[in-house]
């Protein structure tokens, strides 16, 4: 009797790139975590809390890139509005963190966040209710982006809006939300956003242990998001999605409800983006309407294009590499970075249609190792 393969092994079949990537990331995360907690600052191998935080931020961005690749790489929806789903999840977590401040704010008001006291609000807005509970917050992190994605997708896909027109509409959506969140009367901090967080579920956000735990959670959230995406892609649903991406009219002619498939993938992608936003906020310490900017959504597209669209793990690689380069160049050569990023996107689009991972897949490492051993 033939034994069934474990589900994890089945998901990683023919996916050596994803396997090697997550083994490497796990090793890096574990090393950075233990080097931060167990070694002294004088040690050569010590990893600073800043390194822990910046790596956690990269992993949150990697999950966001993965969410975009699921819709762009496998069903052909080039969304320029994923920054909106990310920001909604981030604001949901930010509201919880603001409620945790209590009377430790500047004004010492246990009921209202500082910006509400400054704006002379007398009571907490109704949509802030429940955000003092972490479980309610986590539910809203997934629910709010999914509702927006469902409403937007249902209207757009049933109207058969596709291609560049759909991309423009998604960009208009995130721009409209950015303008709304900039308003002070929205009750979400206006242009200053939400910041000055103190702790999360009772643990200080300034403590090294909390930072390390957030890093580890970010890794496992990314890994979980990757497994969900791989499960979808390898299933019959994923094969239908690829057919829609390649020949939508023929797939519709065969009797498939194209709009329903698009809507489902779009909503799942929005949930992943919302989770990424929720992981980003406690590690970075701020969320403001700038994250709704269409430029940020375009930057996410660049991460996926450079890493390799339609590979999942390529999106993760692209997000990590581009953000690592951004951290270095924005401090060393800030006036050059945006030009370099644009040039990198153009080069990858024209000469590397499958991105960095596509180029790496063409390299025969066995030949290189054999030559090195001679």
C-alpha positions in Angstrom: 0.0 0.0 0.0 1.5 3.3 -1.1 2.1 5.8 1.7 0.6 9.3 1.4 3.1 12.2 1.4 2.7 14.7 4.2 0.8 17.8 3.0 3.9 20.0 3.7 6.1 17.9 1.4 3.4 17.9 -1.3 3.2 21.7 -1.2 7.0 21.9 -1.7 7.1 19.4 -4.6 8.9 21.0 -7.6 9.6 24.1 -5.5 13.2 23.9 -4.6 13.5 27.7 -4.7 10.8 28.1 -2.0 12.3 25.3 0.1 15.8 26.7 0.1 14.5 30.3 0.7 12.5 29.4 3.8 15.2 27.2 5.3 17.6 30.1 4.8 15.2 32.6 6.2 14.5 30.4 9.3 18.3 30.1 9.9 18.7 33.8 9.6 15.8 34.6 11.9 16.9 32.2 14.6 20.5 33.5 14.4 19.5 37.1 14.7 17.1 36.3 17.5 19.5 34.4 19.7 22.4 36.7 18.9 20.3 39.6 20.1 19.1 38.0 23.3 22.0 35.9 24.4 25.1 37.8 23.3 26.5 41.0 24.7 26.8 44.2 22.7 30.6 43.9 22.8 30.5 40.6 21.0 31.4 40.5 17.2 28.4 38.2 16.6 25.9 40.4 18.5 22.8 41.5 16.5 21.3 44.9 17.5 17.6 45.5 18.3 17.6 47.7 15.2 18.6 44.7 13.1 15.8 42.6 14.6 13.3 45.3 13.9 14.4 46.0 10.3 14.4 42.3 9.5 10.8 42.0 10.9 9.8 44.9 8.7 11.3 43.2 5.6 9.4 40.0 6.4 6.1 42.0 6.7 6.8 43.6 3.3 7.7 40.1 1.9 4.2 38.9 2.9 2.7 41.9 1.2 4.6 41.1 -2.0 3.5 37.5 -1.8 -0.1 38.7 -1.6 0.3 40.8 -4.8 2.0 37.9 -6.6 -1.0 35.7 -5.9 -3.3 38.0 -7.9 -0.9 39.3 -10.5 1.2 36.3 -11.2 -1.6 33.6 -11.2 -4.8 35.3 -12.2 -3.4 38.3 -14.1 -4.8 41.1 -12.0 -2.2 43.9 -11.8 -3.4 45.6 -8.6 -2.1 49.1 -7.9 -4.1 49.3 -4.7 -2.7 46.6 -2.4 -1.2 49.4 -0.3 -4.8 50.1 0.8 -5.4 46.6 2.1 -2.0 46.7 3.8 -2.8 50.1 5.4 -6.3 49.0 6.6 -4.8 46.0 8.4 -2.1 48.3 9.8 -4.6 50.8 11.1 -6.7 48.1 12.8 -3.6 47.0 14.7 -2.6 50.6 15.4 -6.0 51.3 16.9 -5.5 48.3 19.3 -2.0 49.6 20.3 -3.4 53.1 20.9 -6.1 51.7 23.2 -3.3 49.9 25.2 -1.6 53.2 26.0 -4.4 54.1 28.6 -3.5 56.9 30.9 0.2 56.9 29.9 -0.3 59.4 27.1 0.7 63.0 27.2 -2.8 64.1 28.5 -3.2 61.2 30.9 -6.7 60.3 29.5 -7.4 56.6 30.0 -10.4 56.6 27.6 -9.2 58.7 24.7 -6.0 58.7 22.7 -3.9 61.9 22.8 -4.9 63.1 19.4 -8.6 62.9 20.3 -8.0 64.9 23.5 -6.1 67.5 21.4 -9.0 67.7 19.0 -11.4 68.2 21.9 -13.4 65.0 21.3 -15.5 64.1 24.3 -16.1 60.4 23.6 -14.6 57.5 21.7 -16.0 57.2 18.1 -18.1 54.1 17.7 -15.7 52.4 15.2 -13.1 52.3 18.0 -15.2 50.0 20.2 -13.7 46.5 20.6 -10.2 47.5 19.7 -9.1 47.1 23.3 -9.3 43.3 22.7 -6.6 41.6 20.7 -8.8 38.8 19.3 -11.4 41.3 18.0 -8.5 43.3 16.5 -7.0 40.3 14.7 -10.5 39.5 13.4 -10.8 43.0 12.0 -7.3 42.9 10.5 -8.6 40.2 8.2 -12.3 41.4 7.9 -11.9 45.0 7.0 -9.5 44.5 4.0 -11.6 41.5 2.8 -14.8 43.5 2.8 -13.2 46.3 0.8 -11.7 43.7 -1.6 -15.1 41.9 -1.9 -17.1 45.1 -2.6 -14.5 46.5 -5.1 -14.0 43.1 -6.8 -17.6 42.3 -7.1 -18.3 45.6 -8.8 -15.3 45.5 -11.0 -15.2 41.9 -12.1 -19.0 41.6 -12.8 -18.5 44.6 -15.0 -15.7 42.8 -16.7 -13.2 45.6 -16.1 -9.7 44.2 -17.0 -6.2 45.1 -17.9 -4.9 48.7 -17.5 -8.4 50.0 -16.7 -8.6 47.7 -13.7 -5.1 48.8 -12.6 -6.1 52.5 -12.8 -9.3 51.9 -10.8 -7.4 50.1 -8.0 -5.0 53.0 -7.9 -7.9 55.5 -7.7 -9.3 53.5 -4.8 -6.1 53.7 -2.7 -5.7 57.4 -3.5 -9.3 58.1 -2.4 -8.7 56.3 0.9 -5.4 58.3 1.4 -7.3 61.6 1.0 -10.0 60.4 3.4 -7.5 59.2 6.1 -5.6 62.5 5.9 -8.8 64.3 7.2 -8.6 65.0 10.9 -12.3 64.5 11.4 -12.0 60.8 10.4 -11.0 60.1 14.0 -7.8 58.2 13.0 -5.1 60.7 13.7 -5.2 62.7 10.4 -1.9 63.3 8.7 0.0 62.4 11.9 -1.5 58.9 11.9 -1.2 56.6 15.0 2.0 56.4 17.0 3.6 56.5 20.4 2.7 52.8 21.1 3.7 51.4 24.5 3.0 47.7 24.6 1.2 44.8 23.0 -0.8 42.2 25.0 0.9 43.4 28.1 4.5 43.2 26.8 6.6 46.4 26.3 7.3 47.1 22.6 10.7 48.5 23.6 11.8 45.2 25.2 14.3 43.1 23.2 12.3 40.0 23.9 9.1 41.5 22.4 11.0 42.6 19.3 12.4 39.1 18.8 9.0 37.6 19.3 7.5 39.9 16.7 10.3 38.9 14.3 9.6 35.2 14.8 5.8 35.7 14.4 6.5 37.7 11.2 8.5 34.7 9.8 5.8 32.2 10.6 3.1 34.5 9.2 5.1 34.7 6.0 5.6 31.0 5.9 1.9 30.4 6.6 0.9 32.8 3.8 3.3 31.0 1.5 1.8 27.6 2.3 -1.8 29.0 1.7 -0.7 30.5 -1.6 1.0 27.3 -2.7 -2.0 25.2 -1.7 -4.2 27.4 -3.9 -1.8 27.5 -6.8 -1.3 23.7 -6.8 -5.0 22.9 -6.5 -7.6 22.7 -9.3 -8.6 26.3 -8.4 -5.0 27.4 -9.1 -5.0 25.7 -12.5 -8.3 27.4 -13.4 -6.8 30.8 -12.3 -3.8 30.3 -14.6 -6.2 29.5 -17.4 -8.1 32.8 -16.7 -4.8 34.6 -16.7 -3.8 33.2 -20.1 -7.1 33.0 -21.9 -9.9 34.5 -20.0 -12.5 34.5 -22.8 -11.9 30.8 -23.6 -12.1 29.8 -19.9 -15.4 31.7 -19.6 -16.6 29.9 -22.8 -15.9 26.6 -21.2 -18.4 27.4 -18.5 -16.3 28.6 -15.6 -17.6 31.5 -13.5 -14.5 33.7 -14.1 -15.7 36.5 -11.9 -16.1 34.2 -8.8 -12.6 32.8 -9.2 -11.2 36.3 -9.5 -13.1 37.6 -6.5 -12.0 34.7 -4.3 -8.3 35.1 -5.1 -8.6 38.9 -4.7 -10.2 38.6 -1.2 -7.6 36.0 -0.1 -4.8 38.3 -1.3 -6.3 41.3 0.6 -6.4 39.3 3.8 -2.7 38.4 3.4 -1.9 42.1 2.8 -3.9 43.1 5.9 -2.0 40.6 8.0 1.3 42.1 6.7 0.1 45.5 7.7 -0.7 44.3 11.2 2.8 42.9 11.6 4.4 46.1 10.3 2.9 48.5 12.8 4.1 47.2 16.1 7.6 46.8 14.7 8.0 50.2 13.0 5.9 52.1 15.6 3.8 54.2 13.4 1.1 54.1 10.7 0.0 57.2 8.8 -2.0 57.9 5.5 1.3 58.0 3.5 1.1 54.2 3.3 -2.1 54.6 1.2 0.0 56.5 -1.4 -0.3 55.0 -4.9 3.5 55.3 -5.0 3.8 52.7 -2.3 1.5 50.3 -4.2 3.6 50.8 -7.3 6.7 50.0 -5.3 5.1 46.7 -4.3 4.7 45.9 -8.0 8.4 46.6 -8.5 9.3 44.2 -5.7 7.3 41.4 -7.4 8.6 42.2 -10.9 12.2 42.3 -9.8 11.9 39.1 -7.8 10.0 37.1 -10.3 6.2 37.2 -11.0 4.3 34.0 -10.9 6.7 32.1 -8.6 5.6 33.2 -5.1 9.0 32.8 -3.6 10.3 35.2 -6.2 8.1 37.9 -4.8 9.5 37.3 -1.3 13.1 37.5 -2.7 12.3 40.7 -4.6 10.8 42.4 -1.5 13.8 41.4 0.7 16.4 42.5 -1.8 14.8 45.8 -2.8 14.1 46.8 0.8 17.6 45.9 1.9 19.0 48.0 -1.0 16.6 50.8 0.0 17.8 50.8 3.6 21.4 51.1 2.4 21.1 53.6 -0.4 18.6 55.9 1.2 21.2 56.6 3.8 24.3 56.4 1.7 23.1 57.9 -1.6 19.5 59.2 -1.0 19.4 61.2 -4.2 20.3 58.2 -6.4 18.1 55.5 -5.0 14.8 56.3 -6.8 16.6 56.5 -10.1 18.3 53.2 -9.4 15.0 51.6 -8.4 13.4 52.8 -11.6 16.3 51.6 -13.8 16.2 48.2 -12.0 12.5 47.9 -12.8 12.9 48.8 -16.4 15.9 46.4 -16.9 14.0 43.5 -15.1 10.9 44.1 -17.2 12.8 44.2 -20.6 15.5 41.7 -20.0 14.4 39.6 -17.0 10.7 38.9 -17.5 10.9 36.2 -14.8 12.9 38.4 -12.5 15.9 37.4 -10.4 14.7 33.9 -9.7 14.2 33.3 -13.4 17.8 34.3 -14.1 19.0 32.1 -11.2 17.1 29.1 -12.6 19.1 29.3 -15.8 22.4 29.0 -14.0 23.7 25.4 -13.8 25.2 25.4 -10.3 26.3 21.7 -10.8 28.6 22.8 -13.6 30.0 25.6 -11.6 30.7 23.3 -8.6 32.4 20.7 -10.9 34.7 23.4 -12.4 35.6 24.7 -9.0 36.5 21.1 -7.8 38.9 20.6 -10.8 
